[in-house]
Amino acid sequence: MNRLLKSLVCTTITLFTAVSLAQEFIWAPDFPVGSEIPAINAQDQTGEVRTLGDLSGDKGLVLVLSRSFDWCPYCIAQLQQLVDVADEFESMGFNVATMTYDSLETLQGAEIDYETDFPLLRDEDTTHVTALGILNTEYEPGSRAYGIPYPGIFLLSPDGAVLAKFAEEDYRNRPDFDYVLEAARGL
């Protein structure tokens, strides 16, 4: 079998596996495409309380829910990728924001370290991840990791309707922003 054919077969198998896993893993099960998420009311890295209305662009918001920009290397890598593609979303009318359980000090440090120019929201007391049904229940209150979500991405309309959602079963794998960009282009 030549290299091109082998590559095509491996790519096809990989894509099939990824699609199969995505279908088995249900992220934010109470909020399917078309439903409306609960209101957003969270502090950004400056301490300002932000709502969906002021976070959204003309077409909506790309909301990335992550574990921590302090200690999670997968979240930090995803944040760096988001910085690289944020302008593409904004040129289509979608603003970008992230949400973690991190302290304001950690979010301020992440803003500087990773040169973000979009809101980094703090989900104090796990209010939002609990309402979205994505609180990682593997950690007990008092644990360092208590309050983290199962990470994923919502593509939201300005009124909070879920236009698309993206998540992987394993927290070490994050949805490729190319898929999110493709979905945004289709709207």
C-alpha contacts under 8 A as a table, 3 or more apart, distances in Angstrom:
res1	aa1	res2	aa2	distance
1	M	5	L	6.43
1	M	6	K	6.42
2	N	5	L	5.49
2	N	6	K	6.27
3	R	6	K	5.04
3	R	7	S	6.02
4	L	7	S	5.09
4	L	8	L	6.18
5	L	8	L	5.02
5	L	9	V	6.15
6	K	9	V	5.14
6	K	10	C	6.11
7	S	10	C	5.13
7	S	11	T	6.01
8	L	11	T	5.08
8	L	12	T	6.04
9	V	12	T	5.09
9	V	13	I	6.15
10	C	13	I	5.13
10	C	14	T	6.03
11	T	14	T	5.02
11	T	15	L	6.04
12	T	15	L	5.15
12	T	16	F	6.03
13	I	16	F	5.05
13	I	17	T	6.04
14	T	17	T	5.12
14	T	18	A	6.10
15	L	18	A	5.04
15	L	19	V	6.09
16	F	19	V	5.17
16	F	20	S	6.03
17	T	20	S	5.02
17	T	21	L	6.09
18	A	21	L	5.20
18	A	22	A	6.08
19	V	22	A	5.06
19	V	23	Q	6.22
20	S	23	Q	5.23
20	S	24	E	6.49
21	L	24	E	5.17
21	L	25	F	6.20
21	L	168	E	7.81
21	L	169	E	7.18
22	A	25	F	5.25
22	A	26	I	7.38
22	A	167	A	7.38
22	A	168	E	6.33
22	A	169	E	7.06
23	Q	26	I	7.01
25	F	168	E	7.35
25	F	169	E	5.73
26	I	29	P	5.66
27	W	134	I	6.92
27	W	150	Y	7.68
27	W	152	G	7.59
27	W	166	F	7.90
27	W	167	A	6.34
28	A	31	F	5.60
28	A	32	P	7.44
28	A	132	L	5.86
28	A	133	G	5.44
28	A	134	I	5.62
29	P	32	P	6.39
29	P	133	G	7.07
30	D	132	L	7.22
30	D	133	G	6.95
31	F	34	G	7.94
31	F	35	S	5.58
31	F	36	E	6.94
31	F	37	I	6.57
31	F	132	L	7.28
31	F	162	V	7.25
32	P	35	S	5.72
32	P	162	V	6.91
33	V	161	A	7.54
33	V	162	V	4.86
33	V	163	L	5.54
33	V	164	A	5.68
33	V	165	K	7.24
34	G	161	A	5.66
34	G	162	V	5.18
34	G	163	L	6.17
35	S	161	A	5.37
35	S	162	V	5.65
36	E	159	D	7.73
36	E	160	G	5.21
36	E	161	A	4.10
36	E	162	V	5.97
37	I	132	L	7.17
37	I	160	G	5.63
37	I	161	A	6.38
37	I	162	V	7.00
38	P	128	H	7.82
38	P	131	A	6.86
38	P	132	L	7.35
38	P	160	G	7.73
39	A	51	T	7.30
39	A	52	L	6.96
39	A	160	G	7.68
40	I	50	R	7.26
40	I	51	T	4.99
40	I	52	L	5.49
40	I	128	H	7.30
41	N	49	V	6.30
41	N	50	R	5.58
41	N	51	T	4.89
41	N	52	L	7.57
42	A	49	V	5.18
42	A	50	R	5.35
42	A	51	T	6.84
42	A	121	L	6.04
42	A	122	R	5.97
42	A	123	D	6.24
42	A	124	E	7.64
43	Q	46	T	7.50
43	Q	47	G	5.15
43	Q	48	E	5.15
43	Q	49	V	4.15
43	Q	50	R	5.86
43	Q	121	L	5.59
43	Q	122	R	5.50
43	Q	123	D	7.66
44	D	47	G	5.33
44	D	48	E	5.54
44	D	49	V	6.35
44	D	50	R	6.63
44	D	104	L	7.54
44	D	107	L	7.98
44	D	119	P	5.63
44	D	120	L	5.24
44	D	121	L	4.27
44	D	122	R	6.08
45	Q	48	E	7.44
45	Q	104	L	5.41
45	Q	105	E	7.63
45	Q	107	L	5.23
45	Q	108	Q	5.25
45	Q	111	E	7.63
45	Q	119	P	6.74
45	Q	120	L	5.55
45	Q	121	L	6.42
45	Q	122	R	7.46
46	T	104	L	7.42
46	T	108	Q	7.21
47	G	104	L	6.96
50	R	54	D	6.52
50	R	55	L	6.73
51	T	54	D	5.58
51	T	55	L	6.13
52	L	55	L	4.98
52	L	56	S	5.89
52	L	158	P	7.03
52	L	159	D	7.45
52	L	160	G	7.00
53	G	56	S	5.70
53	G	158	P	6.55
53	G	159	D	7.31
55	L	61	L	6.87
55	L	95	N	6.74
55	L	96	V	7.71
55	L	97	A	7.41
55	L	119	P	7.93
56	S	59	K	7.32
56	S	60	G	4.66
56	S	61	L	4.80
56	S	94	F	6.67
56	S	95	N	5.48
56	S	96	V	7.83
56	S	157	S	7.76
56	S	158	P	5.46
57	G	60	G	4.87
57	G	61	L	6.25
57	G	90	E	7.39
57	G	93	G	5.26
57	G	94	F	4.81
57	G	95	N	4.83
57	G	158	P	7.00
58	D	93	G	5.02
58	D	94	F	6.57
58	D	158	P	7.02
59	K	92	M	7.58
59	K	93	G	4.94
59	K	94	F	5.36
59	K	157	S	6.00
59	K	158	P	6.20
60	G	93	G	6.82
60	G	94	F	4.85
60	G	95	N	6.47
60	G	155	L	7.40
60	G	156	L	5.38
60	G	157	S	4.21
60	G	158	P	4.27
60	G	159	D	7.78
60	G	160	G	7.95
61	L	94	F	4.98
61	L	95	N	4.84
61	L	96	V	5.66
61	L	97	A	7.32
61	L	154	F	7.91
61	L	155	L	5.93
61	L	156	L	5.09
61	L	157	S	6.46
61	L	158	P	6.81
62	V	89	F	7.87
62	V	94	F	6.44
62	V	95	N	6.19
62	V	96	V	4.79
62	V	97	A	6.34
62	V	153	I	6.97
62	V	154	F	5.88
62	V	155	L	4.71
62	V	156	L	6.33
63	L	96	V	6.15
63	L	97	A	5.12
63	L	98	T	5.54
63	L	99	M	7.35
63	L	153	I	5.66
63	L	154	F	5.13
63	L	155	L	6.41
63	L	156	L	7.47
64	V	96	V	7.92
64	V	97	A	6.35
64	V	98	T	4.55
64	V	99	M	6.27
64	V	151	P	7.65
64	V	152	G	6.06
64	V	153	I	4.48
64	V	154	F	6.51
65	L	98	T	5.73
65	L	99	M	4.88
65	L	100	T	6.21
65	L	149	P	6.95
65	L	150	Y	7.89
65	L	151	P	5.21
65	L	152	G	5.41
65	L	153	I	6.08
66	S	69	F	7.86
66	S	75	C	5.79
66	S	98	T	7.11
66	S	99	M	6.13
66	S	100	T	5.26
66	S	148	I	7.41
66	S	149	P	6.63
66	S	150	Y	7.59
66	S	151	P	4.92
66	S	152	G	7.00
67	R	72	C	6.71
67	R	75	C	6.40
67	R	100	T	5.56
67	R	101	Y	6.92
67	R	148	I	4.88
67	R	149	P	5.95
67	R	150	Y	7.52
67	R	151	P	6.51
68	S	71	W	5.98
68	S	72	C	5.39
68	S	75	C	6.23
68	S	76	I	7.69
68	S	100	T	5.67
68	S	101	Y	6.62
68	S	102	D	5.95
68	S	148	I	7.51
69	F	72	C	6.03
69	F	73	P	7.72
69	F	75	C	6.03
69	F	76	I	5.42
69	F	100	T	7.62
69	F	102	D	7.10
69	F	106	T	7.13
69	F	107	L	7.24
69	F	110	A	6.50
70	D	76	I	7.96
70	D	102	D	7.32
70	D	106	T	6.31
70	D	110	A	7.84
72	C	75	C	5.34
72	C	76	I	6.35
73	P	76	I	5.05
73	P	77	A	6.11
74	Y	77	A	5.15
74	Y	78	Q	6.15
74	Y	171	Y	7.76
74	Y	172	R	5.90
74	Y	173	N	7.63
74	Y	174	R	7.76
75	C	78	Q	5.02
75	C	79	L	6.06
76	I	79	L	4.98
76	I	80	Q	6.25
77	A	80	Q	5.13
77	A	81	Q	6.34
78	Q	81	Q	5.03
78	Q	82	L	6.13
78	Q	174	R	7.16
79	L	82	L	4.96
79	L	83	V	6.23
79	L	114	Y	7.68
80	Q	83	V	5.15
80	Q	84	D	6.54
80	Q	114	Y	6.41
81	Q	84	D	5.11
81	Q	85	V	6.59
81	Q	177	F	7.82
82	L	85	V	5.21
82	L	86	A	5.67
82	L	177	F	7.48
83	V	86	A	5.36
83	V	87	D	7.99
83	V	114	Y	7.66
83	V	115	E	7.55
83	V	116	T	6.05
83	V	117	D	7.94
84	D	87	D	7.48
85	V	88	E	5.38
85	V	89	F	6.79
85	V	177	F	7.65
86	A	89	F	5.30
86	A	90	E	6.25
86	A	95	N	7.76
86	A	96	V	6.44
87	D	90	E	4.96
87	D	91	S	6.03
88	E	91	S	5.18
88	E	92	M	6.62
88	E	181	L	7.76
89	F	92	M	5.26
89	F	93	G	6.56
89	F	94	F	5.15
89	F	95	N	6.53
89	F	96	V	7.31
89	F	181	L	6.84
89	F	184	A	7.53
90	E	93	G	5.00
90	E	94	F	4.83
90	E	95	N	5.23
90	E	96	V	7.39
91	S	94	F	7.33
92	M	184	A	7.51
92	M	185	R	7.21
94	F	184	A	7.97
95	N	118	F	7.94
96	V	118	F	6.14
96	V	119	P	7.27
97	A	118	F	5.84
97	A	119	P	4.92
97	A	120	L	5.86
97	A	121	L	7.05
98	T	119	P	6.55
98	T	120	L	4.93
98	T	121	L	5.78
99	M	120	L	5.90
99	M	121	L	4.46
99	M	122	R	5.73
99	M	123	D	6.41
100	T	120	L	7.73
100	T	121	L	6.45
100	T	122	R	5.48
100	T	123	D	5.82
100	T	148	I	7.05
100	T	149	P	7.89
101	Y	122	R	5.44
101	Y	123	D	4.88
101	Y	124	E	6.06
101	Y	125	D	7.74
101	Y	126	T	6.86
101	Y	147	G	6.33
101	Y	148	I	6.28
102	D	106	T	5.94
102	D	107	L	6.42
102	D	122	R	6.03
102	D	123	D	7.55
103	S	106	T	5.20
103	S	107	L	6.33
103	S	122	R	6.80
104	L	107	L	5.01
104	L	108	Q	6.02
104	L	122	R	6.95
105	E	108	Q	5.07
105	E	109	G	6.21
106	T	109	G	5.05
106	T	110	A	6.16
107	L	110	A	4.97
107	L	111	E	6.14
107	L	120	L	6.28
107	L	121	L	7.84
107	L	122	R	7.83
108	Q	111	E	5.09
108	Q	112	I	6.50
109	G	112	I	5.22
109	G	113	D	5.95
110	A	113	D	4.97
110	A	114	Y	5.66
110	A	115	E	7.60
110	A	116	T	7.63
111	E	114	Y	5.65
111	E	115	E	5.39
111	E	116	T	4.94
111	E	117	D	7.36
111	E	120	L	7.66
112	I	115	E	5.14
112	I	116	T	7.06
116	T	119	P	7.97
123	D	126	T	5.36
123	D	127	T	6.22
123	D	128	H	6.19
123	D	129	V	7.52
124	E	127	T	6.51
125	D	147	G	7.18
126	T	129	V	5.50
126	T	130	T	5.86
126	T	135	L	7.52
126	T	147	G	5.34
126	T	148	I	7.59
127	T	130	T	5.52
127	T	131	A	6.27
128	H	131	A	5.05
128	H	132	L	6.08
129	V	132	L	5.04
129	V	133	G	6.14
129	V	134	I	5.26
129	V	135	L	5.17
129	V	147	G	7.84
129	V	148	I	7.70
129	V	149	P	5.82
130	T	133	G	5.08
130	T	134	I	6.16
130	T	135	L	5.26
131	A	134	I	7.87
132	L	135	L	7.83
134	I	149	P	5.21
134	I	150	Y	5.33
134	I	151	P	7.82
135	L	147	G	6.42
135	L	148	I	6.09
135	L	149	P	4.41
135	L	150	Y	6.20
136	N	139	Y	6.73
136	N	146	Y	7.66
136	N	147	G	7.01
136	N	148	I	5.81
136	N	149	P	5.02
136	N	150	Y	5.43
137	T	140	E	7.12
137	T	146	Y	7.98
139	Y	143	S	6.20
139	Y	145	A	6.21
139	Y	146	Y	5.03
139	Y	147	G	7.81
140	E	143	S	5.61
140	E	146	Y	5.78
141	P	146	Y	5.49
141	P	147	G	7.84
142	G	146	Y	6.60
143	S	146	Y	5.16
145	A	148	I	6.06
150	Y	171	Y	6.86
151	P	167	A	6.68
151	P	168	E	7.90
151	P	171	Y	6.46
151	P	174	R	7.71
152	G	165	K	7.37
152	G	166	F	5.61
152	G	167	A	4.40
152	G	168	E	7.23
152	G	174	R	7.25
152	G	175	P	7.26
153	I	165	K	5.57
153	I	166	F	5.05
153	I	167	A	6.44
153	I	175	P	7.72
154	F	162	V	6.68
154	F	163	L	7.62
154	F	164	A	6.10
154	F	165	K	4.54
154	F	166	F	6.57
155	L	162	V	6.13
155	L	163	L	5.39
155	L	164	A	5.07
155	L	165	K	6.00
155	L	180	V	7.63
155	L	184	A	7.60
156	L	159	D	7.70
156	L	160	G	5.44
156	L	161	A	5.49
156	L	162	V	4.78
156	L	163	L	5.30
156	L	164	A	7.14
157	S	160	G	5.21
157	S	161	A	5.18
157	S	162	V	6.58
157	S	163	L	6.39
158	P	161	A	7.48
162	V	165	K	7.09
164	A	183	A	7.26
166	F	175	P	6.05
166	F	180	V	7.55
167	A	174	R	6.65
167	A	175	P	5.75
168	E	171	Y	6.74
168	E	173	N	6.04
168	E	174	R	5.97
168	E	175	P	6.35
169	E	173	N	7.68
170	D	173	N	5.60
171	Y	174	R	6.80
175	P	179	Y	7.48
175	P	180	V	7.98
176	D	179	Y	5.74
176	D	180	V	7.08
177	F	180	V	4.90
177	F	181	L	6.01
178	D	181	L	5.04
178	D	182	E	6.07
179	Y	182	E	5.00
179	Y	183	A	6.22
180	V	183	A	5.13
180	V	184	A	6.19
181	L	184	A	5.03
181	L	185	R	6.10
182	E	185	R	5.13
182	E	186	G	6.38
183	A	186	G	5.16
183	A	187	L	6.81
184	A	187	L	5.43
